Amino acid sequence: MRRTTTPMSAVIADDEELARAELRFLLEDIGDVEVIGVATNGLEAVELIRRLDPALAFLDIQMPGLDGLSVVRKLREEEIEPPHVIFSTAWDQFAVEAFRVEAMDFILKPVERERLVETLERARRLVADRITEPPPTPESARPPAFNRLLVRSGARNMIVDPQELIYATIDSGVITLVTSQLEGQSSFRTLEELQAALDPDLFWRAHRSYVVNVNRIREVVPWFKSTYQLKMDDKKTSEIPVSRMQSKRLREMLNL
């Protein structure tokens, strides 16, 4: 199953050191996955997924802090799209619950190589489907961009020109808008809704939790595992992570 295509990024979360090592060995032996992070509990898993934006997450079901099922629920509570999740456990009674949270697969321990190969074949197809972009929408069919944005700053409702927006981010379901003059909350519920109201030639989804104004990027900083961070042109010179998928697009846009 060794390929010439880019390996899929993955994180592993398991509280048993031997289980982590065995799974990592199998993945590296199969050669279709790059393990970019390892966690020993559910809370670490959430942080890794939030920070590294992997394509796959191999989660043990029973872990301290948060179990594997709760990791997926926690990500969704924070409006972070989970990666393709593969649960691994020694107990098959969790299978029904795993698929209720829309897991991609459920593997029993000890993990067999042949079974893992099947899972990765399916994962490769799903990852390819996820990154395939729809054809460009004709200009005439695009919804009109908003002429103004509402920013709630303290007790004030400020109206700003969308072009003044430097970046937007979402955390725990709350969208924060940052301009050169102020920072406050948006009335939009999701970044998808906000982005649909903005000029698509000006605003870019650099990460599942960030939309940035490409004209307000001050610096592109090489980062972990061929990714980047963006230093923005706001008062704090905020650092915005670029996901692995979008890092590829950034290199194409800037000829890096």
ZAMI-544482 format. One record per residue: y, x, z of N, C-alpha, C in turn. Coordinates in steps of 0.02 Angstrom, whole numbers, plus 50000, padded with zeros to 5 digits. Layout:
N
YXZYXZYXZ/...
This chain:
256
499405004150000500005000050000500635004350000/500585010749992501175014949991501585013349928/502255013249938502695010749885503245015749870/503565014749813504155018649797504785014649814/504715008349834505285004349853505535006349922/506145004149939506435005750004506015002450059/505825006350110505435003250164505844998050202/505494993050228505814987950268505964990750338/506564989350363506734991550430506424986950482/506234989750538505904985750589506044988450659/506024983950708506024985850778505374983450809/505154987050860504554985350898504744984050970/504514978650999504644977251069503984975551104/503794979651152503174978651190503244982651255/503024979651310503094983151374502524987951387/502024988151342501474992851350501564998751303/501605004751332501745010751292501195011851239/500565010851258500015012051211500065007151152/500225000851166500274995951112500844997651065/501404999951092501965002051050501765007851004/501435012751034501235018650996500735016950941/500245012750957499745010950907500045007150849/500485002350864500804998550811501245002950767/501615007350799502045011850760501635016350715/501075018850741500635023150701500385019350640/500165013150650499905009250595500445007950542/501035006250565501575004850518501755011050477/501795016750510501955022850475501395024950428/500775023550447500205025250405500185020850343/500355014550350500375010050292500945011950247/501505013850276502045016850237502535012050206/502565005850227503035001150197503584999150245/503595002250304504065000350357504365006550388/505015006250402505355011450440505535008650508/505235011150561505375008850628506035012050650/506555007950660507215010550677507395009450750/506965006150788507095005250858506485002750895/506425004750959505875002651001506145000251068/505904994451090506124991551153505534990551200/505664990851264505134989951314505164983151348/505674979051331505714972351360506134967951313/506164961551330506504956851287507254957751282/507574959651338508304960751336508484966651291/508084971951295508194977651250508084975551177/507604971151166507464968851098508054965151069/508354960751108508944957051085509504961851066/509634966851109510164971651095510024975751033/509394977851023509214981650964509324977550900/509104971350902509174967050843509914965650829/510294964450881511014963250872511364969350842/511164975250863511504981450842511254984250776/510594983850765510294987250707510164982650648/510134976050660510034971250605509424972850563/508824973250595508224975150558507984969350514/507574971150464507264965950423506694962550460/506324966350501505744963850537505794965350611/505494961150652505434962450724504724960850746/504384965950772503724965050800503804964150875/503664958050900503794956350970503154954551006/503054957851063502524955651109502754949051139/502294944551151502494938051179502654938751254/502244942251291502344942751363502674949451379/503324949051397503714954951415504164953151474/504354958151514504824956851569505524955451543/505924952151584506604950451564506614944251521/506464944951459506384939351412505724940351376/505324934951370504724935651330504904935251256/504424936551213504564936851141504844930351114/504594924751137504844918251115505574917351135/505744919551196506424918851220506904923551184/506654929051158507084933551118507344929751057/506904926151023507114922350964507614916950984/507464913451038507914908051061508604910851080/508604916651113509234919751134509654921651073/509344924451022509714926150962510034920050930/509654914650928509924908550897510484905550939/510424906051006510964903651049511614907351034/511554913751017512134917851001512324917450927/511984912850891512104911850820512004918250780/511494922150800511274928050764510634926150727/510644926950662510044925250623509494930250641/508924927950667508394932650684508104935850622/507844941950628507464944850573506814941050564/506414943050516505744940250510505344942650571/505094937950610504764939550673504014939250666/503684944550689502954944650693502774945550767/502464940550796502254941050865501574944450870/501484948350922500834951350936500664950151009/500044948151021499824946651089499064946851092/498814947551152498094947351162497834940251173/498294935351174498104928451191498304923751134/497804920251106497944916051049498244909251067/498284907551132498554901051150499304900451137/499634906151122500344905851108500504904551035/499994904050993500114903550921500534897550902/500384891750931500754885650913501494886450931/501624888950991502314889851012502674894950968/502314900050947502614905250904502864902150838/502464897950809502674894950745503194889550754/503254886850815503794882150828504484885550825/504504892050841505124895650835505174899150767/504744896950719504774899150650504614906550642/504124908950680503894915750671503584916650602/503664922550574503364923850509502614924550514/502374927550570501654928550579501504929550652/500854929250667500604929750735499964933950732/499974939850763499414944450759499114945650828/498454945350831498124946550895498004954050906/498074956150969497914963050988497164963551002/496864969350991497154975150958497274973850884/497844976350859498034974950790497584978650742/497314975050694496884978050643497314979850582/497154985650554497544988150497497554983250439/496964980550421496924975950364497364969750376/497354967350438497754961450454498504963050449/498684969050470499384971050467499614971950394/499174974450353499344975150281499494968350251/499104963250267499234956550243499924954050265/500074955250328500724953150355501304956550318/501234963050305501774966650272501854964650199/501304962850167501354960350099501774953950098/501644949550145502024943350149502754944850167/502844949350214503524951150235503934953850177/503614958150136503974960950079504224955450033/503814950450021504024944849977504604941050009/504564939750074505094935950107505744939750111/505694946250124506304950450126506634950550058/506234951150005506504951149937506854944549922/506554938949945506864932349934507524931849972/507554934750032508154934050073508734937950044/508594943850014509154947949990509344946349918/508944942149885509124940149816509724935449819/510254937349787510864933449790510864928049736/511144922249751511194916949700511694919049647/511654916049587512134917749534512844916149556/513334919849531514034918649551514244911549537/514624908749583514874901949574515484902149528/515504897949477516084897849433516724896649473/517274899749451517904899049487518094891749496/517964887649445518164880649448517764876849499/517164879349517516724875749564516814878049636/517194883449646517294885849714517754881249753/517604879949817518064876049857518714879949866/519274876549868519914879949874519954883549941/520234889649941520334893350003520894890050043/520844890250110521354887450152522004891350144/522564887950146523204891250142523424893850210/523144891150264523324893350331522714893150376/522714897250428522194897350479522484895850547/522124891950587522324890550655522004895650702/522414898850743522164903650792522394901450861/521914899950904522074897950973522134904051017/522744905451039522874911351081523174908951147/522764909051200522984906251264523094898851257/523684896451276523844889351271524194887751205/524254892551160524624891651098524154890951038/524344886750991523994886050928524424889150874/524224895150851524624898850803524344897650732/524804897250684524614896350614524764902950578/524244905650544524334912050510524104911550438/524374915850397524154916450328523464919850328/522964917150291522304920350291522304927750273/522794929850230522814936850211523004941350269/523284938450322523454942450381522844943750425/522304940150413521694941050452521394947950437/521264951850489520964958450481520204957950484/519964954350534519244953050536519104947050582/518514944250575518274938850618517584940750644/517444938750706516794940250735516554934250775/515904933650783515624928250822515204931050878/515274928250938514894930450996514774924351040/514134923051054513954917151095514234910751067/514254910251000514474904050968515224903350962/515614908250985516344907950982516604912850930/517004910350883517284914650831517974917150853/518064923650850518704926750866519024929350802/519664927750792520044930150735520544935450758/520584940950721521024946450739521504947850682/522154947650696522664949550648523054955450677/523544957950641523934963550666524374961550725/524514955050732524974952750783524644949150842/524054946250830523754942250883523004942050876/522674939650929521954938750931521814932150966/521374928050937521224921650969520614918450938/520464912450961519874908950939520004904450880/519484903550840519514899150781519184892450796/519374887350760519064880750767518444880150724/518304885050681517704884850641517094885750686/516534882650668515924883050709515494889050691/515504891050627515084896650605515484901250561/515254907450554515584912050508515494909850435/514944906450421514834903950353515384898950334/515564894550381516094889650367516764893150358/516904898050401517534901750395517554905450328/517024908950311517024912950250517114908550189/516824902550190516894898050133517614895950123/518024896450176518724894450171519184900250153/518894906250146519284912250132519194914550061/519634918850039519604921649971518994926249966/518494924549924517874928649921517984935549893/518554936649858518704943349832519024947749885/519224944749941519584948549992519174949450056/518754944450071518384944550135517644945550123/517354950150161516664952450151516274951850216/515654949350211515214948750269514864955550279/515164959850317514894966650327514284966650372/514224961550413513674961050462513594953750479/513014951750503512914944650517513424942050568/513734946450608514214944350659514934945850641/515064948550581515744950550563515914948950490/516524946450481516834945850415517464950050416/517554954350366518124958950366518554957950304/519184959350312519664959650257519604966550226/519374967050164519234973550134519874977650125/520444974250122521074977850115521324980750181/520984979050236521204981450301520694986250333/520254989050291519804994150315520165000850313/520205004150371520565010450375520115016450360/519485016150383519035021850377518315019450375/517905022850336517185021650333516835027550366/516455026250419516155031550459515395031250450/515075036650426514345036850423514045035750492/513505031850496513225030050560512465030750559/512135027450604511425028250617511005025750558/510495029750538509995027750488510315025350423/510785029250396511095027950331511525021650331/511755019550390512215013950394512925016650406/513395012150414514095014150422514425009850475/514995012450500515455008550539516125008550504/516485002950510517145002350480517675002550534/518155006950528518735006850573519275002650540/519474997350576519924992450547520654994050563/521104990950526521814992450531522154987650580/521854986750640522174982750692522414987450748/522724984650800523014988750853522494992950889/521884990350895521354993850932520944998550887/521104998550823520675002050774519945000250786/519814993750786519144991150802518614994150756/518024995350784517464998050746516974992450732/516844991250668516424985650646515774988550617/515184986450642514564988950613514434985850545/514124989650501513904987150436513144986950438/512864981250421512134980450423511814984950371/511164986150379510814990350331510854987450260/510764980950255510794977850189511484978650158/512014977450198512684977950172512924985150163/512594989850198512764996950188512614998950116/512074996250089511904997750018512454995049972/512694989149986513224986249945513874990149953/514004992550015514604996550027514595002949986/514005006249984513955012349944514075010949871/513845005149847513965003449777514695001949764/515014998349811515714996549801516175002549802/516035007349847516475013049856516205019449823/515625018749790515315024649758515205030249808/514935028449866514815033549919514205037749903/
